[in-house]
Amino acid sequence: MLRLLLACATIGLTFGWPRITISKRSAPASGSKMKWTPTHADRVRRLDVDLTYSHSDNNDSDCIVGGFDSDNPLRIYVGGPCAGLTIDGDNVSVNDDFRWLEMETLSIDLTDGNNSAPMVIINGTEVVVAKEEATHAEVAVGGSMAVDDPNMSHAAVYACTTSYLAKDTFQYNMNSFAIGENDTDRIDQCVAPCCSDPGDDGCECTDGCPDTMLEATAGMFKYSIMAAAYNRDSSTAGATGNGWERVVEEIGEAENGSKMIHGFMDIYQMLDFTNMQADTLTITSSGGATTYSNMGTCDFGTGAGCDDNAVEVESMTVASGTWTGHYAFPQTYNLGSWTVAQMGINATVDATKMVHIACVKPTATDLTSWGEDSGAKIVMLRYRFDVSGITADETGGKFVNYDPIVSSDGPDGPEVTTAVPTTSSDDTTTPDSADSGTDSPDDGATATTTAAGSDDGSNPNAIDASSAWGIAPGGLLASTMALTMA
């Protein structure tokens, strides 16, 4: 049985970075089936991790190892070279050449850029699905949260992260996202961008999902985010009801004779490269390159330095020893609409927009307060998605998805293909062969991250949304979520 552990974190009025409290992780119980032990690190830890390889030949230079913490499947591991990791029965050990990154999705926040929407996790809605196919391995974690207001408590958001490790070359323009734990509990969504440069206003997907395919190759790790608005079962429809139509009526802004919500979805993620044994994290953006050692810090307790020292992100590279990890962040994401159909759920892509991503470097005090070593090499990422127009009713709603990539890097590493799309037919090639499910997005929840500047009212990426998410003045809540196996 799954147990959902929640820790509330306060979002500052001035600063857009959450003051996250991360409890120190306890060691797994003895008898856990698999251990990944960093024998070369100063801070030796034993982690209960489910692992898989991208290649059958562990000596292949493109091979990487992917894994997730079975006590917290939102924590993902990507490392190499594969030859540096040895499995002996239930024991897993690494040699001095093995390096890895750890990524953990922390929280999701709905905001107007200044204030956060009061949301509450819906207990019992958590979803964890791990599976291994011939082409890839994946683990999906999801769940739901609802508006924390008795008049609008049936307005909900389901969100999930899905991590894919490619084991073969395949092309795709859609992802199959888990909305339940059965094989048929899936929703297929277009992840291919409808234009190469959507600009500030985005571009419409007038011809459906682009037929120009993206390509995954063995040794590529994909981290996908999806969130969808929906009304909970037994909701009361309409502007005077208790679902999303009521939310739009209460906080939406009048436009062309109707109302629309303006706001963002922020997803926060931690990237830990301590076990790369390097201080050479290079962050690249349109403004140039910045190294980890040259970054200023963000004090999550006071907010000091968080805005001034935030770095915009397009890609990250960590080079160390015999393995280099490259994290490519596409600069676009898709928005769309889902509807309940007779045979399941139909999802139609509506538009492509620019995502805004930034990262900050926590202080040593922050790290120790979270149960990490003061010398740990960690950055916090925030992904910001403009979700203006978010709504739902009894038969459908709006969704957003995003699809970044991690791979080994170097002259022999797998090529990351980000083809510029042409728009035409509704291709339905996905990394998963499961059909769409028959249920609307279940009561479930996850986390997400974005960034691109300050949130003190001067954020250049913020839009005018003075009334958005003003459901409960002063209600500035975000949830840090960890899923554990009871």
GIMOCOR-V196743 format. One record per helix or strand of 3 or more residues. SS is the DSSP state (alpha for helix, beta for strand). FROM is the first residue (numbers start at 0). TO is the last residue. If there is no record, write none. Layout:
SS_FROM_TO, SS_FROM_TO
//
This chain:
beta_1_10, beta_34_36, beta_45_52, beta_64_68, beta_71_79, alpha_81_83, beta_84_87, beta_90_93, beta_98_110, beta_118_120, beta_126_131, beta_135_146, beta_154_165, beta_169_171, beta_173_177, beta_185_189, beta_213_215, beta_219_230, alpha_243_250, beta_252_254, beta_257_259, beta_263_271, alpha_273_275, beta_280_284, beta_287_290, alpha_291_293, beta_314_319, beta_322_327, beta_331_340, beta_343_353, beta_355_361, alpha_363_368, beta_377_385, beta_395_407, beta_476_484
//
